[in-house]
Amino acid sequence: MIGRLFYLAAGAALGGYAVHRVNRARRALTPGGIAERVEGRVGEYRGALNELNEDLAAAVREQEEELLRRYAPRRGRALPGTRDAGELPGG
């Protein structure tokens, strides 16, 4: 008697779980469910792209600062290969 009751309860639980999974899969395949999944993925990609953009902007700023530190003219000195402001072309 206890064995039959156990199998009845196990069957009811398994059946309920199967119905739940089927309903969830059915909802996921509707246009609304597909739209929700796509929207979630787009949100993830948007966040990843924003993070990448911020990282790239920081790297560009660091590189620009390094280049300015190395090659920017210091007061009273012109860059090598450039003309002073008072020098005329061709002369």
Protein Blocks (a to p, Z undefined) as FASTA:
>chain_A
ZZmmmmmmmmmmmmmmmmmmmmmmmmmmpmklmmmmmmmmmmmmmmmmmmmmmmmmmmmm
mmmmmmmmmmpccehiacehiacfklcghZZ
